[in-house]
Amino acid sequence: SVYFETQLNYNRRFDDHTIGGLLLYNMRDYVTFDAANGIHSLPYRNQGTAGRISYSFRDLYFAEANFGYNGSENFKKGYRFGFFPSVAVGWMMTNESFMSNLMETLSKLKLRASWGLVGNDKIGGRRFAYIPTISGAGGYSWGYLGQHSRGGLQEEHFGISDLTWETAEKINIGMELGLFNSINIQADLFKEYRKDIFMQRKTIPEIAGYNNTPYANFGKVENKGLDLS
């Protein structure tokens, strides 16, 4: 496995303003080796760029924006890269001057919210699913006793040329509460909507002639709930 990463960081405070930034590039090349047969796998390869900029004012108001631009070998040219942004904001209410009289009781109160997209490029059990594959078939036999035979070939997997990233949209609204400098409570309302999930079709007309039903980006899942600690 060969991994390369380089990044540029920036952090500075100007009176009431604090600004931070990050720009990162990474790439990975991973090869497996079958010692028994002396065979190397085709390299598994990924690369990406990520960035972040953050801002706070008087440690009261916070904002952050992120992005990821990631590429995967699992998709054909034109579909390999995905763009995944996110934003978040926060308000530390207990740092406001009008909250100073409550500090002994209410030691911390922070409200925050975030939205973002993330991507997944893992296709269960298959690599390069955009490429059709051919496999051996039984062929046919002939002769008075069927003593002559020839093997054949058949389409094994149908190539899905427009396969692309599975994406998940995540939304979160949260609160952090501190009481008497000894009790900390955190609550988060969340919702996640995943789409373009890699799935193998379970039903397809036999007249289509597939030996194996194809994969496609058609799965969808929604999760939502409350986390409390």
Beta strands, then each sheet from edge to edge (+ up, - down):
strand 1: 2-14
strand 2: 17-30
strand 3: 33-34
strand 4: 39-40
strand 5: 44-57
strand 6: 61-72
strand 7: 81-92
strand 8: 106-120
strand 9: 133-142
strand 10: 148-157
strand 11: 166-179
strand 12: 183-200
strand 13: 215-228
sheet 1: 1+ 2- 5+ 6- 7+ 8- 11+ 12- 13+
sheet 2: 3+ 4-
sheet 3: 9+ 10-
end
